């Protein structure tokens, strides 16, 4: 059903369609589970009850570990798809990889206080969700553009 593409000069093959399928499934899994953490900063702005805020933070903790597992799977399957599809000679895939790394760094730096509060379970930080939304949604739209349209 899915074509296979040579992966290595030795002739080893990977089923490209299945790798892309697993890549998309991994991205969807990441987005679904990370979506909990995306919504929580917006809720923390409205929630004035410290106990309620702690519950929101615990909810975020319970999903984030699984979300990052899907993120790792998305990166690994993306690299494999790049190998199987012979995309590594194209600039768009390198731009996508750099963008993912930059987004992880920027989002990590922006969320440092949020993570510290979440882990401490004490005082609740109230992060600015607008910045997270701009970086996250903007980055995802650029990634989608790169991967679907392969502009360069």
N, C-alpha and C positions, 0 to 999 in steps of 0.2 A: 504494500500500500504506500509506504513512504520510501522515497529513494534514499539510497545510501551514498555517501560521499567519501572518497578516499581521505583518510585522516593523516596518514604518514606516507612517506615515500615507499615504505615497505608494503604498502597496499592494505594496511589495516583499515577497517571501515567502521564508521559509526552511523546509526540510523538518524540522519539529520532531522527528519520530521519529529521523531520521538524526543530528541534532545530539545528542540524548540518547544514542543508541547510541555515537557518537564520544566523548562525555563519559564514559560508563561504561567504554569500552575504554581511554581515557586514564588513568582512575583505576586500573583493573586493571593497566595497564602500570607505572604509578608504584609501586603496592604490590608487584608482583612484583620489580621491580628494586631498590626501596628495601628490600625484605625482607632482602637481603644485608647492608645496613648495620644493619638492626635486630638481626640475629643476632650480628653481630661483637662488640658490647660484652659480650654474655653469654659469648662464647668467650674474650675477652680476660681476663675474671676468672679463668678456669680455666687459661689458657695461661701458663706461667712461662718459656717459651723465647723470648728476644727475637727470634730469627730467625723463629720461627713467628708471633709477634705481628706482625712486619713484613709477612709474607706475607698475613695476614688484612687488614691495613690496605691493602695494595696491591689486594686483591680488592675491598675497599670502594670505593677510588678508581676502579677500572675500571667499576663499575656506577653510581656516583652521578651522573655526568654525564648518562647516559641517563635515569635516574630523574627528574632535575629537568626534562628536556625533556618527559617525560610530565606532570609537574606543571603546567608552563606550558600544555600542551595541555588539561589538565583544567580549569584556570581559564578559559582562553579559550572552550572549548566550554560551560562552565557559564554564562558571561556570555551567550553566544549563545543558549543554551537559555532563559535568563531573558528575553531579548528576544523570541525567537520564541514563547514561551509566555505572554508578557505577565505574568510573575511579579514584576516589579520593584515593583509596588504592594503586594506582600505582605511582611510583616515576616520571615517565615521565611527568605527568600532573602538578605535583608540580614544576618540573624543568622548564616547559613551563611558568607557572605563574610567577615564580621568574625571568625568563629571560625577560618577558614582562615588569615587574616592573623595572628591572635594565636598560633595553633599554630606557624606558621612562625617568628615572633619568639621564642617560648619555646623551641622546639626548637633554633633557631639559637644562642641564648644558652647553653642547657644543653650543647651539643655543641662549643662553641668550643675547649676544650682538646683534645678528641678530633680535631677537624679540624686543629689546629696540629700535633699529633703525627703525624697521617696525612700531612700535607704535608711535614713535616721528615724523615720516614723514620728518625728517630733514636729517642730515648726514647719509650716507648709509654705513653700515658695510659691509665688504666683507669677509664673513665666508669662511673657508676652506671646500669645498664640498667633498674632498677626505675622510676626517674623518667621515662625515655624511654618505657617501656611504658605507664605510667599516662597520660601526656599524649597519646601517639600513639593508643593503642587507645581511650581515653576520648573523645578528640576525634573519632575516626572514627565511633564509635558515635553520638555526638551529631549529627554531620553526616548520617549515615544516617537517623536519626530525623527530622531537619528535612526532608530531601529526599523521603523516602518518605511520611511522615505529614502534612507541611505543617501543623503544629499551630497556627500563627497567621499 
